[in-house]
């Protein structure tokens, strides 16, 4: 059997994305267990209540877009030549579309995967903001560092 040469690229996520993902997750946890109960129990102004109630939607959009992007980039690498023409920009856009379908359809109660949802226009705005900011960040700074290994 002939020896196969490894022509795949090393897949390494840029460090800022790891920091972003972990930061958003920590922000979500702190909001859920500390900030939101405090704000709601102490009757803070509406703007604060809107922010703490919509933050989970923002977090879900950011983390979901990052996860879907990573999965699609891994899939493109795994399938190799079959998806070679599928540019990184298209991967980012496809990830955004898939994450948007999931997040926005959840807001409109098409499914209830991921939690008990109540429609709120502020949640929709937070979700769209999270999707857009994550997409723009990935487009501007990239997602992976690549090195050819042979």
C-alpha positions in Angstrom: 0.0 0.0 0.0 1.5 3.4 -1.0 2.3 5.8 1.7 0.0 8.8 1.9 1.4 12.3 2.4 -0.3 14.5 4.9 -1.4 17.6 2.9 -3.8 18.9 5.5 -3.3 22.1 7.2 -2.9 22.4 10.9 -6.1 23.8 12.3 -5.5 26.3 15.1 -8.1 28.8 16.3 -6.9 32.3 16.8 -6.4 33.1 20.5 -8.7 36.1 20.6 -11.6 33.8 19.8 -10.9 31.6 22.7 -10.8 34.6 25.0 -14.0 36.0 23.4 -15.9 32.7 23.8 -14.8 32.2 27.4 -15.5 35.9 28.3 -19.0 35.7 26.8 -19.6 32.5 28.7 -18.4 33.9 32.0 -20.5 37.1 31.4 -23.5 34.8 30.8 -23.0 32.9 34.0 -22.4 36.0 36.1 -25.5 37.6 34.6 -27.7 34.5 35.2 -26.7 33.9 38.8 -25.7 37.3 40.2 -26.4 40.4 38.1 -29.9 39.6 36.8 -31.4 38.5 40.1 -29.9 41.6 41.8 -31.2 44.0 39.1 -34.7 42.4 39.1 -35.0 42.2 42.9 -33.9 45.8 43.5 -36.2 47.3 40.9 -33.6 49.0 38.7 -34.7 51.2 35.8 -36.1 49.5 32.7 -32.9 49.8 30.6 -30.9 47.7 33.1 -33.7 45.1 33.2 -33.8 44.9 29.4 -30.0 44.4 29.3 -29.9 41.7 31.9 -32.9 39.9 30.4 -31.6 40.1 26.8 -27.9 39.3 27.6 -28.5 35.5 27.3 -29.8 35.9 23.7 -26.7 38.0 22.8 -24.4 35.4 24.4 -26.2 32.5 22.6 -25.8 34.3 19.3 -22.1 35.0 19.8 -21.1 31.5 21.1 -23.4 29.8 18.6 -21.8 31.6 15.6 -18.3 30.8 16.9 -19.2 27.1 17.3 -20.9 26.8 13.9 -18.0 28.6 12.2 -15.4 26.2 13.9 -17.5 23.2 12.9 -17.8 24.2 9.3 -14.1 25.0 9.0 -13.3 21.6 10.4 -15.7 20.0 8.0 -14.2 21.8 5.1 -10.7 20.7 6.2 -11.9 17.1 6.7 -13.6 16.9 3.3 -10.5 18.4 1.6 -10.7 18.6 -2.2 -14.5 18.3 -2.2 -14.9 21.7 -0.6 -11.6 23.3 -1.7 -13.5 25.9 -3.7 -15.6 26.9 -0.7 -13.7 30.0 0.4 -13.3 31.0 4.0 -15.5 34.0 3.5 -18.3 31.7 2.4 -17.8 29.5 5.4 -18.2 32.5 7.6 -21.4 33.6 5.8 -22.8 30.1 5.9 -22.1 29.9 9.7 -23.8 33.2 10.2 -26.9 32.1 8.2 -27.1 28.8 10.1 -26.7 30.5 13.5 -29.2 33.1 12.5 -31.8 30.5 11.5 -31.4 28.8 14.8 -31.4 31.9 17.0 -34.1 33.8 15.2 -36.4 30.9 14.8 -36.1 30.3 18.5 -37.1 33.8 19.2 -40.2 33.3 17.1 -41.0 30.1 18.9 -40.5 27.8 15.9 -38.6 25.5 18.3 -37.7 25.6 22.0 -34.3 24.0 21.8 -32.0 25.8 24.3 -34.5 27.1 26.8 -37.9 28.3 27.8 -38.4 31.3 25.5 -40.9 34.1 25.6 -41.0 36.4 22.6 -39.5 39.8 23.4 -38.4 42.3 20.7 -35.4 43.3 22.8 -34.3 39.6 22.8 -34.5 39.6 19.1 -32.4 42.8 18.9 -29.8 41.3 21.3 -29.6 38.2 19.1 -29.2 40.1 15.9 -26.6 42.3 17.5 -24.7 39.3 18.7 -24.8 37.6 15.3 -23.7 40.8 13.4 -20.9 41.7 15.8 -19.5 38.2 15.8 -19.7 37.9 12.0 -18.0 41.3 11.6 -15.3 40.4 14.1 -14.5 37.1 12.4 -14.4 38.8 9.0 -12.1 41.5 10.2 -9.7 39.4 12.4 -10.1 35.9 10.9 -10.8 32.6 12.7 -7.8 30.3 12.1 -4.1 30.3 11.9 -2.9 27.8 9.3 0.3 26.1 8.6 1.0 23.6 5.9 2.3 20.3 7.4 3.8 17.6 5.2 
